[in-house]
Amino acid sequence: MVRRVFEDRLTELHETLMAMGLLVEEAIYKSVKSLVDKNVELALEVVLDDKQINEYEIEIETKCFELIALQQPVGTDLRRIATMLKVATDLERMADHAVSIAKATIRLKNETYVKPLIDIPKMAELVKEIVRESLDAYIALDREAAIEVSKKDDQIDKYFSMIFLELVEIMQQDKERIHQAIHFLLVAQHLERIGDYVTNVCEWIVYLKTGQLVDLNK
């Protein structure tokens, strides 16, 4: 009976984590779309929705600590709870970066963009893709899939380098565009950081499956 209660609570936590992950995916998509379309209303949605993501993190954290205190899990059970805590934290941080992108939309709402945004949306699409794939790997407890997902962070880093070089060139050619270019550079940096947090999630999946902490950023 005690074991069944423990498993039921873990299942509920798992469902909450997946709901949180879906909101984070949406936040990333909406934040970049708001920037591309100069859609302030959509940007404000991202800012407001972050409250629910934060509440999910608090709920997961509270219930995980309750399970630890009441059930005193060990071994694989303790790893499951620890992984859930870490993944929730990484998801919340991803959402914070999405909010920062949305705020860039608000700051640039009255400006004419120096050029159409092409590479940032492509970078964002890849970021959103690996967020989804990392959560799929978590659901399946698929160590190999998690490792493959983490490798895609290299492509995100390449996007960042390409965007960085282009924006530096724009700033050198037109000093009046420096302010705007810095905002776009920060947006790319936020996306790059989300990619790093996805790699963290993949590392925790490997830990959950094997009990070993690995560095997938190499």
C-alpha positions as CSV (number, residue, x, y, z in Angstrom):
1,M,0.0,0.0,0.0
2,V,2.8,2.4,0.9
3,R,4.6,1.6,-2.3
4,R,1.4,2.2,-4.3
5,V,1.0,5.6,-2.7
6,F,4.6,6.5,-3.5
7,E,4.2,5.5,-7.2
8,D,1.0,7.4,-7.5
9,R,2.6,10.6,-6.2
10,L,5.5,10.1,-8.5
11,T,3.1,9.8,-11.4
12,E,1.3,13.0,-10.4
13,L,4.7,14.8,-10.2
14,H,5.7,13.4,-13.5
15,E,2.5,14.8,-15.1
16,T,3.1,18.2,-13.5
17,L,6.6,18.2,-14.9
18,M,5.3,17.4,-18.4
19,A,2.7,20.2,-18.2
20,M,5.5,22.6,-17.1
21,G,7.7,21.5,-20.0
22,L,4.8,22.1,-22.5
23,L,4.4,25.6,-21.2
24,V,8.2,26.2,-21.5
25,E,8.1,25.0,-25.1
26,E,5.3,27.4,-25.8
27,A,7.1,30.3,-24.1
28,I,10.1,29.8,-26.3
29,Y,8.0,29.7,-29.5
30,K,5.9,32.7,-28.5
31,S,8.8,34.8,-27.3
32,V,10.7,34.5,-30.7
33,K,7.5,34.8,-32.7
34,S,6.6,38.0,-30.8
35,L,10.0,39.4,-31.7
36,V,9.8,38.5,-35.4
37,D,6.2,39.8,-35.7
38,K,6.7,42.7,-33.3
39,N,3.7,41.4,-31.5
40,V,3.7,43.0,-28.0
41,E,0.5,41.3,-26.9
42,L,2.1,37.9,-27.5
43,A,5.3,39.0,-25.7
44,L,3.1,40.0,-22.7
45,E,1.5,36.5,-22.8
46,V,5.0,35.0,-22.3
47,V,5.6,37.3,-19.3
48,L,2.3,36.5,-17.7
49,D,2.5,32.7,-18.3
50,D,5.8,32.6,-16.5
51,K,3.9,32.9,-13.2
52,Q,2.3,29.5,-13.9
53,I,5.7,28.0,-14.8
54,N,7.2,29.3,-11.5
55,E,4.2,27.8,-9.6
56,Y,4.8,24.5,-11.2
57,E,8.4,24.5,-10.1
58,I,7.4,25.4,-6.5
59,E,4.8,22.6,-6.5
60,I,7.2,20.0,-7.8
61,E,9.9,21.1,-5.4
62,T,7.5,21.0,-2.4
63,K,6.1,17.6,-3.2
64,C,9.5,16.1,-3.9
65,F,10.8,17.2,-0.5
66,E,7.6,15.8,1.1
67,L,8.2,12.5,-0.6
68,I,11.8,12.4,0.6
69,A,10.7,13.3,4.2
70,L,7.8,10.8,4.4
71,Q,9.0,7.9,2.3
72,Q,12.8,8.2,2.8
73,P,13.6,6.8,-0.7
74,V,16.9,5.3,-1.5
75,G,18.7,4.1,-4.7
76,T,16.7,4.4,-7.9
77,D,13.7,6.0,-6.2
78,L,15.9,8.7,-4.7
79,R,17.4,9.3,-8.2
80,R,14.0,9.7,-9.7
81,I,13.1,12.4,-7.3
82,A,16.4,14.1,-7.5
83,T,16.2,14.1,-11.3
84,M,12.7,15.6,-11.2
85,L,13.9,18.4,-9.0
86,K,16.8,19.2,-11.3
87,V,14.8,19.0,-14.5
88,A,12.1,21.3,-13.0
89,T,14.8,23.8,-12.1
90,D,16.3,23.7,-15.6
91,L,12.9,24.2,-17.2
92,E,12.2,27.2,-15.0
93,R,15.5,28.8,-16.1
94,M,14.7,28.1,-19.7
95,A,11.4,30.0,-19.2
96,D,13.3,32.9,-17.6
97,H,15.3,33.3,-20.8
98,A,12.1,33.1,-22.9
99,V,10.7,36.0,-20.8
100,S,13.9,38.0,-21.5
101,I,13.4,37.5,-25.2
102,A,9.8,38.7,-24.9
103,K,10.9,41.8,-23.0
104,A,13.3,42.5,-25.9
105,T,10.2,42.6,-28.2
106,I,8.6,45.2,-25.9
107,R,11.7,47.3,-25.9
108,L,12.1,47.2,-29.7
109,K,8.4,47.7,-30.5
110,N,8.8,51.1,-32.0
111,E,12.0,50.4,-34.0
112,T,12.4,49.4,-37.6
113,Y,14.6,46.3,-37.7
114,V,17.9,46.8,-39.4
115,K,17.3,43.5,-41.3
116,P,14.7,40.7,-41.4
117,L,15.2,38.2,-38.7
118,I,16.2,34.9,-40.3
119,D,18.8,33.1,-38.3
120,I,17.3,33.8,-34.9
121,P,14.0,32.1,-35.7
122,K,15.9,29.1,-37.2
123,M,18.0,28.9,-34.0
124,A,14.9,29.2,-31.9
125,E,13.2,26.3,-33.8
126,L,16.1,24.1,-33.1
127,V,16.1,25.1,-29.5
128,K,12.4,24.3,-29.2
129,E,13.0,21.0,-30.9
130,I,15.6,19.8,-28.5
131,V,13.5,20.9,-25.5
132,R,10.8,18.6,-26.8
133,E,13.2,15.8,-27.6
134,S,14.9,16.0,-24.2
135,L,11.5,15.7,-22.5
136,D,10.6,12.7,-24.8
137,A,13.9,11.1,-23.7
138,Y,13.0,11.8,-20.1
139,I,9.6,10.1,-20.5
140,A,11.1,7.1,-22.2
141,L,14.2,7.0,-19.8
142,D,16.2,6.8,-23.0
143,R,19.9,7.3,-22.2
144,E,21.0,7.0,-25.8
145,A,18.4,9.5,-27.1
146,A,19.4,12.0,-24.4
147,I,23.0,11.8,-25.5
148,E,22.0,12.4,-29.1
149,V,19.9,15.4,-28.2
150,S,22.8,16.9,-26.3
151,K,24.9,16.7,-29.4
152,K,22.6,19.1,-31.2
153,D,23.7,21.9,-28.8
154,D,26.8,22.2,-31.0
155,Q,24.5,23.4,-33.9
156,I,22.9,25.9,-31.6
157,D,26.4,27.2,-30.7
158,K,27.2,27.5,-34.4
159,Y,24.0,29.6,-34.9
160,F,25.1,31.8,-32.1
161,S,28.6,32.4,-33.5
162,M,27.1,33.2,-36.9
163,I,24.6,35.7,-35.5
164,F,27.3,37.2,-33.3
165,L,29.6,37.9,-36.3
166,E,26.8,39.3,-38.4
167,L,25.7,41.7,-35.6
168,V,29.2,42.8,-34.9
169,E,29.6,43.7,-38.6
170,I,26.3,45.7,-38.5
171,M,27.4,47.6,-35.4
172,Q,30.7,48.5,-37.1
173,Q,29.0,49.7,-40.2
174,D,26.2,51.7,-38.5
175,K,26.7,53.0,-35.0
176,E,23.0,54.1,-34.8
177,R,22.1,50.4,-34.9
178,I,24.3,49.4,-32.0
179,H,21.5,49.5,-29.5
180,Q,19.2,47.3,-31.6
181,A,22.0,44.9,-32.5
182,I,22.9,44.4,-28.8
183,H,19.3,43.4,-28.1
184,F,19.3,40.8,-30.9
185,L,22.7,39.5,-29.7
186,L,21.2,39.1,-26.2
187,V,18.3,37.2,-27.7
188,A,20.7,34.8,-29.4
189,Q,22.5,34.4,-26.2
190,H,19.3,33.6,-24.3
191,L,18.6,30.9,-26.9
192,E,22.1,29.6,-26.5
193,R,21.7,29.4,-22.8
194,I,18.4,27.4,-23.2
195,G,20.4,24.9,-25.2
196,D,22.8,24.6,-22.3
197,Y,20.0,23.9,-20.0
198,V,18.7,21.2,-22.3
199,T,22.1,19.6,-22.1
200,N,21.7,19.6,-18.3
201,V,18.4,17.8,-18.6
202,C,20.1,15.2,-20.8
203,E,22.8,14.7,-18.2
204,W,20.2,14.1,-15.6
205,I,18.5,11.5,-17.8
206,V,21.7,9.7,-18.0
207,Y,22.1,10.0,-14.2
208,L,18.6,8.6,-13.7
209,K,19.3,5.6,-15.9
210,T,22.9,4.8,-14.8
211,G,23.5,6.5,-11.5
212,Q,26.5,8.3,-13.0
213,L,27.0,12.0,-13.4
214,V,28.4,12.8,-16.9
215,D,29.5,16.0,-18.7
216,L,27.8,16.2,-22.1
217,N,29.1,19.6,-22.8
218,K,32.5,18.3,-23.9
